[in-house]
Amino acid sequence: LIAENKPEQAKEYIESIIGNKVESGSIPARTGSAMIDAVLSSKQTVCAEKSIVIKTMIDTSFGKISELDMSVLLANLLDNAINGTPENGSIELTIERKKSMLLIKVSNNIKQSVLGSNPALLTDKPNKELHGFGIKSMRAIADKYDGAIDFSENDDIFKAEISLKAE
């Protein structure tokens, strides 16, 4: 069907096999790391289920940053963004290299201020002893790579920015 230039029929055929709707423009992540790709692909699926548009721009030269650390960072950043984004909202993920630094930015729509009501970004989930480790683990990874993490808000957009020394 692809060779015959019938992309819609190919999409329908794939959907019938996998039993899931394939979102237009949804391409599985290809960073060169199966672990990171799995995290990104799973978060794309969750976004599609929640009617959240996710846009990614990823420079895959992660340098000395381990796959496990990148996976933990991305999973926590995207989980937080997904949990804070209203239906039909959007999330943007950018990973880029600037000289020896790796910059990771995630921004998402929010209905109301997060930092205004929860400046320490403490978990709001029940069973607090089982939750609330995401921000701590992201801070630990930023420290491990002589980096920094910053959270900000502007015009109903929440931003998380992490810089890591990649070389």
Rosetta constraint file for C-alpha pairs under 8 A:
AtomPair CA 1 CA 5 HARMONIC 6.28 0.50
AtomPair CA 1 CA 6 HARMONIC 5.14 0.50
AtomPair CA 1 CA 7 HARMONIC 6.74 0.50
AtomPair CA 1 CA 9 HARMONIC 6.72 0.50
AtomPair CA 1 CA 10 HARMONIC 5.44 0.50
AtomPair CA 2 CA 6 HARMONIC 5.51 0.50
AtomPair CA 2 CA 7 HARMONIC 5.67 0.50
AtomPair CA 2 CA 10 HARMONIC 6.29 0.50
AtomPair CA 6 CA 10 HARMONIC 6.32 0.50
AtomPair CA 7 CA 11 HARMONIC 6.08 0.50
AtomPair CA 8 CA 12 HARMONIC 6.24 0.50
AtomPair CA 9 CA 13 HARMONIC 6.13 0.50
AtomPair CA 10 CA 14 HARMONIC 6.22 0.50
AtomPair CA 11 CA 15 HARMONIC 6.12 0.50
AtomPair CA 11 CA 22 HARMONIC 7.01 0.50
AtomPair CA 12 CA 16 HARMONIC 6.17 0.50
AtomPair CA 13 CA 17 HARMONIC 6.46 0.50
AtomPair CA 14 CA 18 HARMONIC 6.24 0.50
AtomPair CA 14 CA 22 HARMONIC 7.97 0.50
AtomPair CA 15 CA 19 HARMONIC 5.48 0.50
AtomPair CA 15 CA 20 HARMONIC 5.31 0.50
AtomPair CA 15 CA 21 HARMONIC 5.43 0.50
AtomPair CA 15 CA 22 HARMONIC 6.26 0.50
AtomPair CA 16 CA 20 HARMONIC 7.32 0.50
AtomPair CA 22 CA 26 HARMONIC 7.06 0.50
AtomPair CA 23 CA 48 HARMONIC 7.18 0.50
AtomPair CA 26 CA 44 HARMONIC 7.90 0.50
AtomPair CA 28 CA 37 HARMONIC 7.32 0.50
AtomPair CA 28 CA 40 HARMONIC 7.89 0.50
AtomPair CA 28 CA 41 HARMONIC 5.64 0.50
AtomPair CA 29 CA 37 HARMONIC 4.98 0.50
AtomPair CA 29 CA 38 HARMONIC 7.70 0.50
AtomPair CA 29 CA 40 HARMONIC 6.17 0.50
AtomPair CA 29 CA 41 HARMONIC 5.93 0.50
AtomPair CA 30 CA 37 HARMONIC 5.90 0.50
AtomPair CA 31 CA 36 HARMONIC 7.02 0.50
AtomPair CA 31 CA 37 HARMONIC 6.17 0.50
AtomPair CA 31 CA 58 HARMONIC 7.71 0.50
AtomPair CA 31 CA 60 HARMONIC 5.40 0.50
AtomPair CA 32 CA 37 HARMONIC 7.65 0.50
AtomPair CA 32 CA 60 HARMONIC 7.33 0.50
AtomPair CA 33 CA 37 HARMONIC 5.98 0.50
AtomPair CA 33 CA 67 HARMONIC 7.01 0.50
AtomPair CA 34 CA 38 HARMONIC 5.99 0.50
AtomPair CA 35 CA 39 HARMONIC 6.49 0.50
AtomPair CA 35 CA 67 HARMONIC 6.77 0.50
AtomPair CA 35 CA 68 HARMONIC 7.50 0.50
AtomPair CA 35 CA 71 HARMONIC 6.72 0.50
AtomPair CA 36 CA 40 HARMONIC 6.22 0.50
AtomPair CA 36 CA 67 HARMONIC 6.61 0.50
AtomPair CA 36 CA 68 HARMONIC 7.99 0.50
AtomPair CA 36 CA 70 HARMONIC 6.95 0.50
AtomPair CA 36 CA 71 HARMONIC 5.21 0.50
AtomPair CA 36 CA 74 HARMONIC 7.98 0.50
AtomPair CA 37 CA 41 HARMONIC 5.91 0.50
AtomPair CA 38 CA 42 HARMONIC 6.01 0.50
AtomPair CA 39 CA 43 HARMONIC 6.25 0.50
AtomPair CA 39 CA 71 HARMONIC 6.45 0.50
AtomPair CA 39 CA 74 HARMONIC 7.30 0.50
AtomPair CA 39 CA 75 HARMONIC 6.18 0.50
AtomPair CA 40 CA 44 HARMONIC 6.15 0.50
AtomPair CA 40 CA 74 HARMONIC 7.57 0.50
AtomPair CA 40 CA 75 HARMONIC 7.71 0.50
AtomPair CA 41 CA 45 HARMONIC 6.30 0.50
AtomPair CA 42 CA 46 HARMONIC 6.40 0.50
AtomPair CA 43 CA 47 HARMONIC 6.14 0.50
AtomPair CA 43 CA 75 HARMONIC 7.72 0.50
AtomPair CA 43 CA 78 HARMONIC 6.87 0.50
AtomPair CA 43 CA 79 HARMONIC 7.58 0.50
AtomPair CA 44 CA 48 HARMONIC 6.22 0.50
AtomPair CA 44 CA 54 HARMONIC 6.78 0.50
AtomPair CA 45 CA 49 HARMONIC 6.28 0.50
AtomPair CA 46 CA 50 HARMONIC 6.28 0.50
AtomPair CA 47 CA 51 HARMONIC 6.02 0.50
AtomPair CA 47 CA 52 HARMONIC 4.75 0.50
AtomPair CA 47 CA 53 HARMONIC 6.52 0.50
AtomPair CA 47 CA 54 HARMONIC 6.77 0.50
AtomPair CA 47 CA 82 HARMONIC 6.89 0.50
AtomPair CA 48 CA 52 HARMONIC 5.85 0.50
AtomPair CA 48 CA 53 HARMONIC 7.00 0.50
AtomPair CA 50 CA 87 HARMONIC 6.03 0.50
AtomPair CA 50 CA 88 HARMONIC 7.65 0.50
AtomPair CA 51 CA 87 HARMONIC 5.57 0.50
AtomPair CA 51 CA 88 HARMONIC 5.07 0.50
AtomPair CA 51 CA 89 HARMONIC 7.43 0.50
AtomPair CA 52 CA 82 HARMONIC 7.87 0.50
AtomPair CA 52 CA 85 HARMONIC 7.51 0.50
AtomPair CA 52 CA 86 HARMONIC 7.68 0.50
AtomPair CA 52 CA 87 HARMONIC 5.93 0.50
AtomPair CA 52 CA 88 HARMONIC 5.02 0.50
AtomPair CA 52 CA 89 HARMONIC 5.13 0.50
AtomPair CA 52 CA 90 HARMONIC 5.26 0.50
AtomPair CA 52 CA 91 HARMONIC 7.23 0.50
AtomPair CA 53 CA 88 HARMONIC 7.02 0.50
AtomPair CA 53 CA 89 HARMONIC 6.43 0.50
AtomPair CA 53 CA 90 HARMONIC 4.55 0.50
AtomPair CA 53 CA 91 HARMONIC 6.24 0.50
AtomPair CA 54 CA 90 HARMONIC 5.68 0.50
AtomPair CA 54 CA 91 HARMONIC 4.72 0.50
AtomPair CA 54 CA 92 HARMONIC 5.79 0.50
AtomPair CA 54 CA 93 HARMONIC 7.60 0.50
AtomPair CA 55 CA 90 HARMONIC 7.76 0.50
AtomPair CA 55 CA 91 HARMONIC 6.29 0.50
AtomPair CA 55 CA 92 HARMONIC 4.81 0.50
AtomPair CA 55 CA 93 HARMONIC 6.23 0.50
AtomPair CA 56 CA 92 HARMONIC 5.87 0.50
AtomPair CA 56 CA 93 HARMONIC 4.74 0.50
AtomPair CA 56 CA 94 HARMONIC 5.85 0.50
AtomPair CA 57 CA 93 HARMONIC 6.35 0.50
AtomPair CA 57 CA 94 HARMONIC 4.85 0.50
AtomPair CA 57 CA 95 HARMONIC 6.36 0.50
AtomPair CA 58 CA 93 HARMONIC 7.70 0.50
AtomPair CA 58 CA 94 HARMONIC 5.71 0.50
AtomPair CA 58 CA 95 HARMONIC 4.67 0.50
AtomPair CA 58 CA 96 HARMONIC 6.31 0.50
AtomPair CA 59 CA 95 HARMONIC 5.62 0.50
AtomPair CA 59 CA 96 HARMONIC 4.96 0.50
AtomPair CA 59 CA 97 HARMONIC 6.74 0.50
AtomPair CA 60 CA 95 HARMONIC 7.73 0.50
AtomPair CA 60 CA 96 HARMONIC 7.83 0.50
AtomPair CA 61 CA 97 HARMONIC 7.16 0.50
AtomPair CA 62 CA 97 HARMONIC 7.79 0.50
AtomPair CA 62 CA 102 HARMONIC 6.77 0.50
AtomPair CA 62 CA 166 HARMONIC 6.40 0.50
AtomPair CA 63 CA 166 HARMONIC 4.76 0.50
AtomPair CA 63 CA 167 HARMONIC 5.88 0.50
AtomPair CA 64 CA 166 HARMONIC 5.17 0.50
AtomPair CA 64 CA 167 HARMONIC 5.84 0.50
AtomPair CA 65 CA 69 HARMONIC 6.78 0.50
AtomPair CA 65 CA 70 HARMONIC 6.76 0.50
AtomPair CA 65 CA 145 HARMONIC 7.66 0.50
AtomPair CA 65 CA 164 HARMONIC 7.99 0.50
AtomPair CA 65 CA 166 HARMONIC 5.89 0.50
AtomPair CA 66 CA 70 HARMONIC 6.25 0.50
AtomPair CA 67 CA 71 HARMONIC 5.97 0.50
AtomPair CA 68 CA 72 HARMONIC 6.16 0.50
AtomPair CA 69 CA 73 HARMONIC 6.15 0.50
AtomPair CA 69 CA 141 HARMONIC 6.66 0.50
AtomPair CA 70 CA 74 HARMONIC 6.02 0.50
AtomPair CA 71 CA 75 HARMONIC 5.88 0.50
AtomPair CA 72 CA 76 HARMONIC 6.12 0.50
AtomPair CA 72 CA 137 HARMONIC 7.82 0.50
AtomPair CA 72 CA 138 HARMONIC 7.55 0.50
AtomPair CA 73 CA 77 HARMONIC 5.97 0.50
AtomPair CA 73 CA 137 HARMONIC 7.81 0.50
AtomPair CA 73 CA 138 HARMONIC 5.69 0.50
AtomPair CA 73 CA 141 HARMONIC 7.68 0.50
AtomPair CA 74 CA 78 HARMONIC 5.84 0.50
AtomPair CA 75 CA 79 HARMONIC 5.88 0.50
AtomPair CA 76 CA 80 HARMONIC 6.09 0.50
AtomPair CA 76 CA 134 HARMONIC 5.48 0.50
AtomPair CA 76 CA 135 HARMONIC 7.53 0.50
AtomPair CA 76 CA 138 HARMONIC 7.51 0.50
AtomPair CA 77 CA 81 HARMONIC 6.20 0.50
AtomPair CA 77 CA 106 HARMONIC 6.98 0.50
AtomPair CA 77 CA 160 HARMONIC 7.50 0.50
AtomPair CA 78 CA 82 HARMONIC 5.90 0.50
AtomPair CA 78 CA 106 HARMONIC 7.51 0.50
AtomPair CA 79 CA 83 HARMONIC 6.06 0.50
AtomPair CA 80 CA 84 HARMONIC 6.16 0.50
AtomPair CA 81 CA 85 HARMONIC 5.99 0.50
AtomPair CA 81 CA 91 HARMONIC 6.92 0.50
AtomPair CA 81 CA 106 HARMONIC 7.49 0.50
AtomPair CA 81 CA 107 HARMONIC 7.26 0.50
AtomPair CA 81 CA 108 HARMONIC 5.91 0.50
AtomPair CA 82 CA 91 HARMONIC 7.66 0.50
AtomPair CA 82 CA 108 HARMONIC 7.99 0.50
AtomPair CA 84 CA 108 HARMONIC 7.53 0.50
AtomPair CA 84 CA 109 HARMONIC 7.49 0.50
AtomPair CA 84 CA 110 HARMONIC 5.97 0.50
AtomPair CA 85 CA 89 HARMONIC 5.82 0.50
AtomPair CA 85 CA 90 HARMONIC 6.95 0.50
AtomPair CA 85 CA 91 HARMONIC 7.60 0.50
AtomPair CA 85 CA 108 HARMONIC 6.07 0.50
AtomPair CA 85 CA 109 HARMONIC 5.34 0.50
AtomPair CA 85 CA 110 HARMONIC 5.38 0.50
AtomPair CA 85 CA 111 HARMONIC 7.55 0.50
AtomPair CA 86 CA 109 HARMONIC 7.01 0.50
AtomPair CA 86 CA 110 HARMONIC 6.52 0.50
AtomPair CA 86 CA 111 HARMONIC 6.71 0.50
AtomPair CA 89 CA 108 HARMONIC 7.46 0.50
AtomPair CA 89 CA 109 HARMONIC 5.83 0.50
AtomPair CA 90 CA 108 HARMONIC 5.74 0.50
AtomPair CA 90 CA 109 HARMONIC 6.07 0.50
AtomPair CA 91 CA 106 HARMONIC 6.97 0.50
AtomPair CA 91 CA 107 HARMONIC 5.64 0.50
AtomPair CA 91 CA 108 HARMONIC 4.40 0.50
AtomPair CA 91 CA 109 HARMONIC 6.99 0.50
AtomPair CA 92 CA 105 HARMONIC 7.77 0.50
AtomPair CA 92 CA 106 HARMONIC 5.53 0.50
AtomPair CA 92 CA 107 HARMONIC 5.28 0.50
AtomPair CA 92 CA 108 HARMONIC 6.49 0.50
AtomPair CA 93 CA 104 HARMONIC 7.38 0.50
AtomPair CA 93 CA 105 HARMONIC 5.71 0.50
AtomPair CA 93 CA 106 HARMONIC 4.59 0.50
AtomPair CA 93 CA 107 HARMONIC 6.81 0.50
AtomPair CA 94 CA 103 HARMONIC 7.79 0.50
AtomPair CA 94 CA 104 HARMONIC 5.77 0.50
AtomPair CA 94 CA 105 HARMONIC 5.11 0.50
AtomPair CA 94 CA 106 HARMONIC 6.52 0.50
AtomPair CA 95 CA 102 HARMONIC 7.02 0.50
AtomPair CA 95 CA 103 HARMONIC 5.61 0.50
AtomPair CA 95 CA 104 HARMONIC 4.53 0.50
AtomPair CA 95 CA 105 HARMONIC 6.45 0.50
AtomPair CA 96 CA 102 HARMONIC 5.83 0.50
AtomPair CA 96 CA 103 HARMONIC 5.33 0.50
AtomPair CA 96 CA 104 HARMONIC 6.72 0.50
AtomPair CA 97 CA 101 HARMONIC 5.75 0.50
AtomPair CA 97 CA 102 HARMONIC 4.61 0.50
AtomPair CA 97 CA 103 HARMONIC 6.15 0.50
AtomPair CA 98 CA 102 HARMONIC 6.37 0.50
AtomPair CA 98 CA 103 HARMONIC 7.26 0.50
AtomPair CA 100 CA 165 HARMONIC 5.96 0.50
AtomPair CA 100 CA 166 HARMONIC 5.54 0.50
AtomPair CA 100 CA 167 HARMONIC 5.39 0.50
AtomPair CA 101 CA 163 HARMONIC 6.40 0.50
AtomPair CA 101 CA 164 HARMONIC 5.52 0.50
AtomPair CA 101 CA 165 HARMONIC 4.60 0.50
AtomPair CA 101 CA 166 HARMONIC 5.28 0.50
AtomPair CA 101 CA 167 HARMONIC 7.36 0.50
AtomPair CA 102 CA 163 HARMONIC 5.64 0.50
AtomPair CA 102 CA 164 HARMONIC 5.12 0.50
AtomPair CA 102 CA 165 HARMONIC 6.25 0.50
AtomPair CA 102 CA 166 HARMONIC 5.74 0.50
AtomPair CA 103 CA 161 HARMONIC 7.19 0.50
AtomPair CA 103 CA 162 HARMONIC 5.81 0.50
AtomPair CA 103 CA 163 HARMONIC 4.59 0.50
AtomPair CA 103 CA 164 HARMONIC 6.55 0.50
AtomPair CA 104 CA 161 HARMONIC 5.72 0.50
AtomPair CA 104 CA 162 HARMONIC 5.11 0.50
AtomPair CA 104 CA 163 HARMONIC 6.35 0.50
AtomPair CA 105 CA 159 HARMONIC 7.08 0.50
AtomPair CA 105 CA 160 HARMONIC 5.77 0.50
AtomPair CA 105 CA 161 HARMONIC 4.51 0.50
AtomPair CA 105 CA 162 HARMONIC 6.47 0.50
AtomPair CA 106 CA 159 HARMONIC 5.72 0.50
AtomPair CA 106 CA 160 HARMONIC 5.27 0.50
AtomPair CA 106 CA 161 HARMONIC 6.55 0.50
AtomPair CA 107 CA 157 HARMONIC 6.43 0.50
AtomPair CA 107 CA 158 HARMONIC 5.47 0.50
AtomPair CA 107 CA 159 HARMONIC 4.32 0.50
AtomPair CA 107 CA 160 HARMONIC 6.37 0.50
AtomPair CA 108 CA 157 HARMONIC 5.48 0.50
AtomPair CA 108 CA 158 HARMONIC 5.41 0.50
AtomPair CA 108 CA 159 HARMONIC 6.72 0.50
AtomPair CA 109 CA 156 HARMONIC 5.82 0.50
AtomPair CA 109 CA 157 HARMONIC 4.67 0.50
AtomPair CA 109 CA 158 HARMONIC 6.35 0.50
AtomPair CA 110 CA 114 HARMONIC 7.87 0.50
AtomPair CA 110 CA 156 HARMONIC 5.28 0.50
AtomPair CA 110 CA 157 HARMONIC 5.81 0.50
AtomPair CA 110 CA 158 HARMONIC 6.49 0.50
AtomPair CA 111 CA 156 HARMONIC 6.58 0.50
AtomPair CA 112 CA 156 HARMONIC 6.71 0.50
AtomPair CA 113 CA 117 HARMONIC 6.64 0.50
AtomPair CA 113 CA 153 HARMONIC 7.43 0.50
AtomPair CA 113 CA 156 HARMONIC 7.07 0.50
AtomPair CA 114 CA 118 HARMONIC 5.70 0.50
AtomPair CA 114 CA 119 HARMONIC 7.17 0.50
AtomPair CA 114 CA 121 HARMONIC 7.76 0.50
AtomPair CA 114 CA 158 HARMONIC 7.77 0.50
AtomPair CA 115 CA 119 HARMONIC 4.23 0.50
AtomPair CA 115 CA 120 HARMONIC 7.48 0.50
AtomPair CA 115 CA 121 HARMONIC 7.06 0.50
AtomPair CA 115 CA 152 HARMONIC 7.54 0.50
AtomPair CA 115 CA 153 HARMONIC 7.37 0.50
AtomPair CA 118 CA 122 HARMONIC 6.70 0.50
AtomPair CA 121 CA 135 HARMONIC 7.70 0.50
AtomPair CA 122 CA 132 HARMONIC 6.38 0.50
AtomPair CA 123 CA 128 HARMONIC 6.81 0.50
AtomPair CA 123 CA 131 HARMONIC 6.59 0.50
AtomPair CA 123 CA 132 HARMONIC 4.86 0.50
AtomPair CA 124 CA 128 HARMONIC 7.69 0.50
AtomPair CA 125 CA 131 HARMONIC 6.91 0.50
AtomPair CA 127 CA 131 HARMONIC 6.71 0.50
AtomPair CA 128 CA 132 HARMONIC 6.58 0.50
AtomPair CA 132 CA 136 HARMONIC 7.55 0.50
AtomPair CA 133 CA 137 HARMONIC 5.98 0.50
AtomPair CA 134 CA 138 HARMONIC 6.18 0.50
AtomPair CA 135 CA 139 HARMONIC 6.13 0.50
AtomPair CA 136 CA 140 HARMONIC 6.18 0.50
AtomPair CA 137 CA 141 HARMONIC 6.21 0.50
AtomPair CA 138 CA 142 HARMONIC 6.19 0.50
AtomPair CA 138 CA 149 HARMONIC 7.81 0.50
AtomPair CA 139 CA 143 HARMONIC 6.17 0.50
AtomPair CA 139 CA 148 HARMONIC 7.47 0.50
AtomPair CA 139 CA 149 HARMONIC 6.52 0.50
AtomPair CA 140 CA 144 HARMONIC 6.09 0.50
AtomPair CA 141 CA 145 HARMONIC 6.45 0.50
AtomPair CA 142 CA 146 HARMONIC 6.27 0.50
AtomPair CA 142 CA 147 HARMONIC 4.62 0.50
AtomPair CA 142 CA 148 HARMONIC 5.34 0.50
AtomPair CA 142 CA 149 HARMONIC 6.50 0.50
AtomPair CA 142 CA 162 HARMONIC 6.99 0.50
AtomPair CA 142 CA 163 HARMONIC 7.01 0.50
AtomPair CA 142 CA 164 HARMONIC 5.99 0.50
AtomPair CA 143 CA 147 HARMONIC 5.55 0.50
AtomPair CA 143 CA 148 HARMONIC 6.77 0.50
AtomPair CA 145 CA 164 HARMONIC 5.29 0.50
AtomPair CA 145 CA 165 HARMONIC 5.27 0.50
AtomPair CA 145 CA 166 HARMONIC 7.31 0.50
AtomPair CA 146 CA 164 HARMONIC 6.25 0.50
AtomPair CA 146 CA 165 HARMONIC 5.85 0.50
AtomPair CA 147 CA 162 HARMONIC 7.13 0.50
AtomPair CA 147 CA 163 HARMONIC 5.02 0.50
AtomPair CA 147 CA 164 HARMONIC 4.31 0.50
AtomPair CA 147 CA 165 HARMONIC 6.01 0.50
AtomPair CA 148 CA 162 HARMONIC 5.66 0.50
AtomPair CA 148 CA 163 HARMONIC 5.34 0.50
AtomPair CA 148 CA 164 HARMONIC 6.86 0.50
AtomPair CA 149 CA 160 HARMONIC 7.26 0.50
AtomPair CA 149 CA 161 HARMONIC 5.68 0.50
AtomPair CA 149 CA 162 HARMONIC 4.38 0.50
AtomPair CA 149 CA 163 HARMONIC 6.54 0.50
AtomPair CA 150 CA 160 HARMONIC 5.82 0.50
AtomPair CA 150 CA 161 HARMONIC 5.22 0.50
AtomPair CA 150 CA 162 HARMONIC 6.45 0.50
AtomPair CA 151 CA 158 HARMONIC 7.42 0.50
AtomPair CA 151 CA 159 HARMONIC 5.61 0.50
AtomPair CA 151 CA 160 HARMONIC 4.59 0.50
AtomPair CA 151 CA 161 HARMONIC 6.42 0.50
AtomPair CA 152 CA 158 HARMONIC 5.96 0.50
AtomPair CA 152 CA 159 HARMONIC 5.20 0.50
AtomPair CA 152 CA 160 HARMONIC 6.65 0.50
AtomPair CA 153 CA 157 HARMONIC 5.52 0.50
AtomPair CA 153 CA 158 HARMONIC 4.51 0.50
AtomPair CA 153 CA 159 HARMONIC 5.99 0.50
AtomPair CA 154 CA 158 HARMONIC 6.74 0.50
